[in-house]
């Protein structure tokens, strides 16, 4: 009968998964932001340059941080002669969620050695 040894590394794996999840969320959020910026209405560039992401625990947020960002996002009747559109972040999320999911899944697989 052969001897064998089993070693439980559950806590280390859990920590690795947690780190991989945060990294994956960050990459997915950054991808969505990069796709949304060209759709963001432009007048002087402040709105486009105010975009950012945050990752906390198991959530990511994507934002544009000007006092008029939300209104620009929601006003469907406003014209944007220099480019951009209403719903610039929402539409990007809806259209690019599959690619963002693939980016996040690849990051988790890479981090876990897959």
Secondary structure as UniProt FT lines:
FT   HELIX           10..37
FT   TURN            38..39
FT   HELIX           46..49
FT   STRAND          51..56
FT   TURN            57..58
FT   STRAND          59..64
FT   TURN            67..68
FT   HELIX           69..74
FT   TURN            76..77
FT   TURN            81..82
FT   TURN            86..87
FT   HELIX           88..111
FT   TURN            112..113
//
